[in-house]
Amino acid sequence: MIRVLVVDDSAVVRKILTEELSRYDDIEVVGSAVDPYVAREKIATLSPDVLTLDIEMPRMDGLSFLGHLMKHHPLPVVVVSSVAPHSSRAAVQALSLGAVDVIAKPSGPYSVPDVGRELARAIRVAARVDLRHGNGSSEPESVSPSAPVQRAPGAPCAARPVRAVHAAESGRAERAERVIAIGASTGGTKAIEAVLTRLPAESPGTVVVQHMPAGFTASFAARLDERCAMRVSEAVDNDDLVPGQVLIAPGGHHLVVQRSGTAYKVRVKDGPLVHHQRPAVDVLFHSVARQVGRNAVGVLLTGMGSDGASGLLAMRQSGAHTIAEAESSCVVFGMPREAIEAGAAVEVAPLTAISGRIVAALR
């Protein structure tokens, strides 16, 4: 049984979440708290395995509480937040402080069962998280092609090279042929930030899928844009994919890359869930394999499940250079492990080395 403490100042939300979670045989709601002060006392007496946490609460906001909690008594936390702009920005900040996942609050009675299922899934993942991992600094630092890496089983001694990306090369149109594709799930917000903040401003056009609900990815992109040398935004259908630009898949939609003459654009699409996700990493990676081929670099970061493994394999088979995050830095070593076992990764590298490996591959 996974013991859960529900922390929210709304009595209605506490009741809804408790009732929904009580439907699952492997989850037990051991208590609830109206604010962080009550939560602190109940953590001491009830010893929960996972907390669900609201952000906007009286006496102490959820971000302040989360910061104290991760410093003094680390516990897996799933944020349950409104999708209002202020709340979604705070929820993304909570992920950077160490929360495992973010779930949107029910928008009405018809959404309650869906939210309950998503919350149960997130709690199961959170219960398996190793909080010692995934804490690589996201501060920019120089990238080194000689950063230590582990050669994936069965990988060749050297990947098929892709030409270097430098501002002094022959021009923007030629450099637009290169594409970087990144996928992640649990723990991915911090991991993606760690990778992107270490990439130079003139890096190739970059596409990113992070498993995240609709309403939160715009705030995630805005946070990254403040911290990265590249420009970062939430993808809009038919956006051009150009050097120096990062496009984040919007929550609730798939993202694919499409060739447009000698350049690339992205398409934002509806469609069925893939691996229970929309956006799905596999959808993006398979499109990159078909449309970009050997001129791409694919990176699969921390996450539960197998999303991205088959797409990364397709990218490698198309000639792309592929990298999987090493177990030593993963919050959840699920998606990268599946890719490594499938032979999809040319390289396996810890989080702090991945940006350097991307730069080296582009040379």
C-alpha positions in Angstrom: 0.0 0.0 0.0 1.2 3.5 -0.9 0.3 5.8 2.1 -0.8 9.3 0.9 -1.3 12.6 2.7 -3.5 15.1 0.9 -2.6 18.7 1.5 -5.1 21.4 0.2 -6.8 24.3 1.8 -10.1 23.4 0.1 -12.3 21.0 2.0 -14.1 20.1 -1.3 -10.8 19.3 -3.1 -9.6 17.2 -0.1 -12.8 15.2 -0.1 -12.8 14.7 -3.9 -9.1 13.5 -4.0 -9.6 11.3 -1.0 -12.7 9.6 -2.5 -11.0 9.1 -5.9 -7.8 7.7 -4.5 -9.8 5.4 -2.2 -11.0 3.5 -5.3 -7.6 2.0 -5.8 -6.5 -1.1 -3.8 -2.8 -0.1 -3.7 -3.3 3.4 -2.4 -4.4 4.4 1.1 -5.1 8.1 2.0 -3.9 8.2 5.6 -4.9 11.7 6.3 -5.3 15.3 5.0 -4.1 18.7 5.9 -5.5 22.2 5.4 -2.1 23.9 5.3 1.6 23.2 5.6 1.7 23.6 9.4 -0.9 20.9 9.8 0.9 18.9 7.1 4.2 19.1 9.0 2.6 17.6 12.1 0.8 14.8 10.2 4.0 13.9 8.3 5.6 13.3 11.7 2.8 11.2 13.0 1.5 9.4 9.9 4.8 8.8 7.9 3.2 9.0 4.5 5.0 7.7 1.4 3.7 10.4 -0.9 2.2 13.9 -0.5 -0.2 15.6 -2.8 0.3 19.3 -2.5 -1.7 22.4 -3.4 0.3 25.6 -4.2 -1.9 28.4 -3.0 -2.6 27.9 0.7 -3.0 30.1 3.8 -0.3 30.8 6.4 2.4 29.3 4.1 2.3 28.8 0.4 3.1 25.4 -1.2 6.4 26.5 -2.7 7.9 27.7 0.6 6.7 24.4 2.3 8.1 22.3 -0.5 11.5 24.0 -0.2 11.6 23.3 3.5 10.4 19.8 3.0 13.0 18.9 0.4 15.8 20.3 2.6 14.9 18.8 5.9 12.6 15.8 5.3 12.6 14.8 1.6 9.4 13.1 0.5 8.0 12.4 -3.0 5.4 15.2 -3.8 2.8 15.4 -6.5 1.5 18.9 -7.1 -2.2 19.2 -7.7 -2.7 22.7 -9.1 -5.1 25.0 -10.9 -4.2 25.7 -14.5 -4.6 29.5 -14.0 -1.5 31.3 -15.2 -0.2 32.2 -11.8 -0.8 28.7 -10.4 0.7 27.0 -13.4 3.9 29.1 -13.2 4.1 28.2 -9.5 3.5 24.5 -10.2 6.4 24.5 -12.7 8.6 26.2 -10.1 7.6 23.4 -7.7 8.9 20.8 -10.1 12.3 22.7 -10.1 12.2 22.5 -6.3 11.9 18.7 -6.4 8.2 17.8 -6.9 7.8 14.6 -8.9 4.8 15.5 -11.1 2.1 18.1 -11.6 -1.6 17.2 -12.0 -4.3 19.7 -13.0 -7.2 20.1 -10.5 -10.6 19.0 -11.7 -12.2 21.6 -13.9 -15.7 20.3 -13.2 -17.6 17.1 -12.1 -17.0 15.4 -15.4 -13.3 15.7 -15.2 -13.0 14.2 -11.7 -12.6 10.5 -12.7 -9.8 11.4 -15.3 -8.0 13.5 -12.7 -8.3 10.6 -10.2 -6.7 8.2 -12.7 -3.9 10.6 -13.5 -3.3 11.3 -9.8 -3.2 7.6 -9.0 -0.7 7.0 -11.8 1.5 9.9 -10.6 1.4 8.6 -7.0 2.5 5.2 -8.1 5.4 6.7 -10.0 6.3 9.0 -7.1 6.4 6.1 -4.6 9.3 4.6 -6.7 11.3 7.8 -7.1 14.9 8.0 -5.7 15.1 11.5 -4.5 18.9 11.3 -4.4 19.0 11.2 -8.2 18.2 13.9 -10.8 19.7 16.8 -8.9 22.2 17.9 -11.5 22.7 21.6 -11.5 20.9 23.5 -14.2 23.3 26.4 -14.1 25.0 27.0 -17.4 28.6 25.7 -17.7 31.1 25.1 -20.4 30.4 21.9 -22.4 33.2 19.5 -23.0 33.2 16.8 -25.7 35.5 14.8 -23.5 32.9 14.5 -20.7 32.8 10.9 -19.4 30.3 8.7 -21.1 29.4 5.0 -21.2 29.2 3.3 -24.6 25.9 1.6 -25.0 25.9 -2.2 -25.5 26.5 -3.1 -29.1 27.2 0.6 -30.1 29.9 1.3 -32.7 33.1 2.9 -31.6 32.0 6.2 -33.2 28.6 7.4 -34.2 28.0 8.5 -37.8 29.1 12.1 -37.6 27.0 15.2 -38.2 28.7 18.4 -39.4 29.6 20.9 -36.7 27.3 23.8 -35.8 29.2 27.1 -35.7 28.1 30.7 -36.3 31.0 31.0 -38.8 29.7 28.3 -41.1 28.2 29.0 -44.4 24.8 30.3 -43.3 21.6 30.0 -41.4 19.8 27.9 -44.1 22.5 25.2 -44.1 22.6 25.0 -40.3 18.8 24.6 -40.3 19.3 21.1 -41.6 20.3 19.9 -38.1 17.7 19.1 -35.5 17.9 18.1 -31.8 15.0 16.1 -30.3 14.6 15.6 -26.6 12.1 13.5 -24.6 11.4 13.1 -20.9 8.8 12.3 -18.3 9.1 12.0 -14.5 11.9 14.3 -13.3 12.2 15.7 -16.8 11.6 19.3 -16.1 14.9 19.7 -14.2 16.7 17.4 -16.6 15.6 19.3 -19.7 16.6 22.6 -18.0 20.0 21.1 -17.2 20.6 20.1 -20.8 19.3 23.2 -22.5 21.0 25.7 -20.3 24.3 24.2 -21.3 23.7 24.5 -25.0 25.1 27.5 -26.9 22.8 30.0 -28.4 23.6 29.0 -32.0 22.5 25.4 -31.5 20.3 23.7 -34.1 16.5 23.9 -33.9 15.4 21.8 -30.9 12.1 20.1 -30.2 11.1 18.8 -26.8 8.4 16.5 -25.4 7.9 16.6 -21.6 4.9 14.7 -20.3 2.9 17.5 -18.7 -0.8 18.4 -18.7 -2.4 21.0 -20.9 -2.1 24.5 -19.3 1.4 23.9 -17.8 3.7 23.7 -20.8 3.5 27.4 -21.6 4.7 28.2 -18.2 7.5 25.6 -18.5 8.6 27.1 -21.8 8.6 30.6 -20.3 10.7 29.5 -17.4 13.2 27.9 -19.8 13.3 31.0 -22.0 14.5 33.0 -19.0 17.3 30.6 -18.3 18.6 29.5 -21.7 20.8 31.1 -24.3 18.4 29.7 -27.0 14.9 31.1 -27.4 12.3 28.8 -25.9 8.5 28.8 -26.6 5.5 26.5 -26.6 5.1 25.2 -30.1 2.4 26.5 -32.3 1.2 24.6 -35.4 3.3 25.4 -38.5 6.1 27.1 -36.5 9.4 27.1 -38.3 12.2 25.1 -36.7 15.3 27.3 -36.9 18.7 27.5 -35.2 18.7 29.0 -31.8 15.0 28.1 -31.2 13.6 25.5 -28.8 9.9 24.4 -29.3 8.1 22.7 -26.4 5.2 20.3 -27.3 2.0 21.8 -25.8 0.3 19.6 -23.2 -2.6 17.6 -24.6 -1.2 17.6 -28.2 1.3 15.5 -30.1 4.3 17.3 -31.8 5.9 16.1 -35.1 8.6 17.5 -37.3 7.9 18.0 -41.0 10.3 18.8 -43.8 9.3 22.0 -45.6 11.5 22.4 -48.7 15.1 22.6 -47.4 14.0 23.5 -43.9 11.7 22.1 -41.2 8.6 23.1 -39.4 6.5 21.5 -36.6 3.0 20.3 -36.6 0.8 20.3 -33.5 -1.7 17.5 -33.7 -4.5 15.8 -31.8 -4.7 12.0 -31.9 -5.0 9.0 -29.6 -2.8 8.6 -26.5 0.4 6.8 -27.1 1.9 5.0 -24.0 -1.0 6.7 -22.2 0.5 10.1 -23.1 -0.3 13.1 -25.3 2.2 14.5 -26.2 4.2 11.3 -26.6 8.0 11.1 -27.1 7.6 8.2 -29.6 5.4 10.3 -31.9 8.1 13.1 -32.0 11.1 10.7 -32.4 9.5 8.7 -35.2 8.7 11.8 -37.1 12.3 13.0 -36.7 13.6 9.7 -37.9 11.5 9.9 -41.0 12.0 13.6 -41.8 15.5 14.4 -40.6 17.4 11.1 -40.4 21.2 11.3 -40.0 21.1 15.1 -39.4 19.4 14.7 -36.0 20.5 14.1 -32.5 18.0 12.3 -30.2 18.1 12.4 -26.4 16.0 10.4 -24.0 15.9 11.5 -20.4 14.5 10.3 -17.1 10.9 8.9 -17.0 8.7 6.0 -16.1 7.6 3.5 -18.8 8.8 2.9 -22.3 7.8 6.0 -24.2 10.6 7.1 -26.6 12.4 3.8 -26.8 11.1 2.7 -30.2 11.3 6.2 -31.5 14.9 6.5 -30.4 15.7 3.2 -32.0 14.1 4.4 -35.3 16.3 7.5 -35.1 19.4 5.5 -34.6 18.5 3.2 -37.5 18.0 6.3 -39.7 21.6 7.4 -38.9 20.9 9.9 -36.1 23.2 10.1 -33.1 21.2 8.9 -30.0 21.9 9.5 -26.3 20.1 8.0 -23.3 20.5 9.3 -19.7 22.5 7.0 -17.4 20.8 5.4 -14.4 23.1 7.3 -12.0 21.4 10.6 -12.7 17.8 9.5 -13.5 14.9 10.3 -11.1 13.2 7.2 -12.7 15.4 4.9 -14.9 12.5 3.6 -17.0 12.4 5.2 -20.4 16.2 5.3 -20.9 16.5 1.7 -19.7 14.0 0.5 -22.2 15.9 2.4 -25.0 19.2 1.0 -23.9 18.0 -2.5 -23.7 16.5 -2.2 -27.2 19.8 -1.0 -28.6 18.5 2.4 -29.4 21.3 4.4 -27.7 24.6 5.1 -29.3 25.8 6.6 -26.0 24.7 6.5 -22.4 25.7 9.5 -20.4 25.0 11.1 -17.0 22.9 14.3 -17.1 25.7 16.7 -16.6 27.6 15.2 -19.6 24.7 15.1 -22.1 25.0 18.7 -23.5 28.7 18.1 -24.2 27.8 14.9 -26.0 25.3 16.7 -28.1 27.8 19.3 -29.1 30.4 16.7 -29.9 27.9 14.7 -32.0 27.1 17.8 -34.1 30.7 18.0 -35.0 
